[in-house]
């Protein structure tokens, strides 16, 4: 009787496999979040097809799936590089070649794979949040909001379209790049200081844009007047002669100081601003 021979050697990971894994991550990274494990389920789901090709033994596959169900959370776009690195590490860990030395086996242990993931997810999230949400989004909003307010429906949709396109391109590129460079290159990049220069430059641009948005969209004036025997003086006119937009600047700086001194309790901030605005309007100050 001919017995079927089951091949237990890992299959070669192709570019198509990595692309399919990225599509799953791109689609589900912000869908299946939980308070207990955050993005772990999405990460494991994205890795599942890769792991099935690498681990033909059911016990090994189960162990690999289990270690990627531990808590994981990062910025889903720039964090794609971590997924690529993890695929490279899993591919090396699955290899049972005799050429692998004991030192190399230690490098690709379960602890190392989990440690690389958890060690990189924080720094990469800081980079991604700064560039995507702290810089790119305010710039896009600052460019297109005036056109949207003027009645352009296309301008209202373009920020979403542009950022989604940018996210897809960057995520796809970083996913494949992470696989090709492995763990060492990304650590070298983080230690070189180049990323910090990019973040600093992006932060400066973001501050310029936030200043421009504040000046244009924070509206605060006073109707108060000073009556003399000669004429009635408008206090707002007097303020504008000294420093235009001074009252909006004071409001923005007040919110900023609250965030620095007390913390980002946004519900309280919004409630306080609404209360002050209603009270000031009622008594004729604002």
C-alpha positions in Angstrom: 0.0 0.0 0.0 1.4 3.4 -1.0 1.4 5.8 1.9 1.1 9.5 1.3 4.2 11.3 2.4 3.4 14.5 4.3 6.0 17.2 3.7 6.8 19.0 6.9 9.4 21.4 5.5 8.4 25.1 5.5 7.3 26.5 2.2 9.1 29.5 0.6 7.4 32.8 1.5 6.7 34.8 -1.7 6.0 38.4 -2.4 2.3 37.5 -3.0 2.1 35.9 0.4 3.4 39.1 2.1 1.0 41.2 0.1 -1.9 39.1 1.1 -0.8 39.4 4.7 -0.6 43.2 4.4 -4.1 43.3 2.9 -5.5 41.5 6.0 -3.6 43.8 8.3 -4.7 46.9 6.4 -8.3 45.8 6.5 -8.6 44.6 10.1 -5.9 46.4 12.2 -8.5 48.9 13.6 -11.5 46.7 13.4 -11.0 43.9 16.0 -9.5 46.0 18.8 -10.2 44.8 22.4 -9.3 46.2 25.8 -7.5 43.0 26.7 -5.3 42.4 23.6 -5.9 45.5 21.4 -4.7 44.7 17.9 -3.5 41.1 18.7 -6.4 39.4 16.8 -5.8 41.5 13.7 -2.1 40.8 13.8 -2.5 37.1 14.3 -5.1 37.0 11.5 -2.7 38.8 9.1 0.1 36.3 10.0 -2.1 33.2 9.8 -1.5 32.5 6.1 2.3 33.0 6.5 2.4 30.7 9.6 0.4 28.0 7.8 3.1 27.9 5.1 6.0 27.9 7.6 4.7 25.4 10.2 3.4 22.2 8.8 3.2 20.5 12.2 0.0 21.3 14.0 1.6 21.7 17.3 4.2 24.2 16.0 1.5 26.1 14.1 -0.7 26.3 17.2 2.3 27.6 19.2 3.0 30.3 16.6 -0.6 31.4 16.5 -0.7 31.5 20.2 2.3 33.8 20.6 0.8 36.3 18.2 -2.4 36.5 20.2 -0.6 38.3 23.1 -1.3 42.0 23.6 -0.1 44.1 20.7 -0.8 47.7 19.8 1.0 50.2 17.4 0.2 52.7 14.7 -1.3 50.5 12.0 0.3 52.3 9.0 4.0 52.7 10.0 3.7 49.6 12.2 3.5 47.6 9.1 7.3 47.4 9.2 7.0 45.4 12.4 4.8 42.8 10.7 7.4 42.5 7.9 10.2 42.0 10.4 8.1 39.4 12.3 7.5 37.4 9.0 11.3 37.4 8.4 12.0 36.2 12.0 9.3 33.5 11.8 10.7 32.3 8.5 14.1 31.9 10.1 12.7 30.3 13.2 10.8 27.7 11.1 13.9 26.7 9.2 15.3 23.4 10.6 18.4 23.5 8.4 21.6 22.0 9.9 23.5 25.1 8.9 21.7 27.1 11.6 24.1 27.5 14.5 23.0 27.5 18.2 23.6 31.3 18.3 21.3 31.8 15.3 18.7 29.5 16.9 18.8 31.8 20.0 18.2 34.8 17.8 14.9 33.5 16.5 13.5 32.0 19.7 9.9 32.7 20.6 11.0 35.2 23.3 13.0 37.1 20.7 10.2 37.3 18.2 7.8 38.6 20.9 10.4 40.9 22.3 11.1 42.5 18.9 7.4 43.1 18.4 6.8 44.6 21.8 10.0 46.6 21.8 9.3 48.3 18.4 5.6 48.9 18.7 5.9 51.9 20.9 8.7 53.8 19.0 7.1 53.1 15.7 3.7 54.2 16.9 5.2 57.5 18.1 6.7 58.0 14.6 3.5 57.1 12.8 1.2 59.2 15.0 3.5 62.3 14.7 3.7 62.1 10.9 0.2 60.8 9.9 -2.0 62.5 12.5 0.1 65.3 13.9 1.4 66.6 10.6 -0.2 65.3 7.5 -3.8 65.5 8.6 -3.6 69.1 9.9 -1.8 70.2 6.7 -4.5 68.5 4.5 -7.3 70.0 6.6 -5.7 73.5 6.5 -5.5 73.3 2.7 -8.9 72.0 1.9 -11.2 73.3 4.7 -11.4 76.8 3.1 -12.4 75.3 -0.2 -15.0 73.1 1.5 -16.4 76.1 3.3 -16.7 77.8 0.0 -19.0 75.1 -1.2 -16.7 72.5 -2.9 -17.9 69.0 -2.2 -14.7 67.5 -3.7 -12.5 69.5 -1.3 -14.5 67.9 1.6 -13.5 64.4 0.4 -10.0 65.0 -0.8 -8.3 64.9 2.7 -9.8 61.5 3.3 -8.9 60.3 -0.2 -5.3 61.6 0.0 -4.6 60.3 3.5 -6.1 56.9 2.8 -4.0 56.6 -0.4 -0.9 57.7 1.5 -1.6 55.2 4.2 -2.0 52.3 1.7 1.2 53.1 -0.2 3.3 53.6 3.0 1.8 50.5 4.7 2.4 48.3 1.6 6.0 49.6 1.2 6.9 49.2 4.9 5.4 45.7 5.1 7.6 44.5 2.3 10.6 46.6 3.5 10.4 45.1 7.0 10.5 41.6 5.6 13.5 42.4 3.4 15.6 44.3 5.9 14.8 42.1 9.0 15.2 43.3 12.6 18.8 44.7 12.5 18.2 47.4 9.9 15.2 49.0 11.6 17.0 49.1 14.9 20.0 50.7 13.2 17.7 53.3 11.7 16.1 54.1 15.0 19.5 54.4 16.7 21.0 56.6 13.9 18.9 59.6 14.8 17.6 60.2 11.3 14.0 59.3 12.3 14.3 61.9 15.1 15.3 64.6 12.6 12.2 63.7 10.5 10.0 63.9 13.5 11.5 67.2 14.6 11.0 68.7 11.1 7.4 67.3 10.9 6.7 68.8 14.3 7.8 72.3 13.2 5.6 72.1 10.1 2.7 70.8 12.2 3.0 73.7 14.7 2.9 76.2 11.8 -0.2 74.6 10.5 -1.8 74.5 13.9 -1.0 78.2 14.3 -2.6 79.0 11.0 -5.7 76.9 11.8 -6.1 78.6 15.1 -5.8 82.0 13.7 -8.4 81.3 11.0 -11.0 79.1 12.8 -10.9 80.2 16.5 -13.3 83.1 16.7 -13.4 85.2 19.8 -14.3 88.9 20.0 -15.7 91.3 22.6 -18.5 93.7 22.0 -17.6 95.8 25.0 -17.2 99.5 24.6 -15.8 102.5 26.5 -18.0 105.6 26.4 -16.4 109.0 26.7 -17.7 112.5 26.3 -16.3 112.5 22.8 -17.1 109.1 21.3 -17.7 105.5 22.0 -14.5 103.3 21.8 -14.8 99.8 20.7 -12.5 97.6 22.8 -12.1 95.0 20.1 -10.9 97.7 17.6 -8.3 98.8 20.2 -7.2 95.2 20.7 -6.8 94.7 17.0 -4.6 97.8 16.7 -2.3 96.4 19.3 -2.3 92.7 18.3 -4.8 91.3 15.8 -6.3 87.9 16.8 -5.1 88.4 20.4 -8.2 87.0 22.0 -8.2 83.8 20.0 -4.5 83.4 20.8 -5.2 83.8 24.6 -8.0 81.1 24.2 -5.6 78.7 22.4 -2.8 79.3 24.9 -5.3 78.7 27.8 -6.3 75.3 26.4 -2.6 74.5 25.9 -1.7 75.3 29.5 -4.6 73.2 30.7 -3.3 70.3 28.7 0.2 70.7 30.1 -0.7 71.4 33.7 -3.8 69.1 34.2 -3.8 66.7 31.3 -5.8 65.8 28.2 -9.3 65.6 29.6 -11.0 66.7 26.4 -14.6 66.4 27.7 -13.9 68.9 30.5 -12.1 71.2 28.1 -15.0 71.3 25.7 -17.5 71.7 28.5 -15.5 74.5 30.0 -15.2 76.4 26.7 -18.9 76.0 26.0 -19.8 77.3 29.5 -17.4 80.3 29.3 -18.7 81.2 25.9 -22.4 81.0 27.0 -21.7 83.0 30.2 -19.6 85.6 28.4 -22.2 86.0 25.7 -25.0 86.4 28.3 -23.3 89.1 30.2 -22.0 90.9 27.1 -18.2 90.1 27.4 -17.9 87.9 24.3 
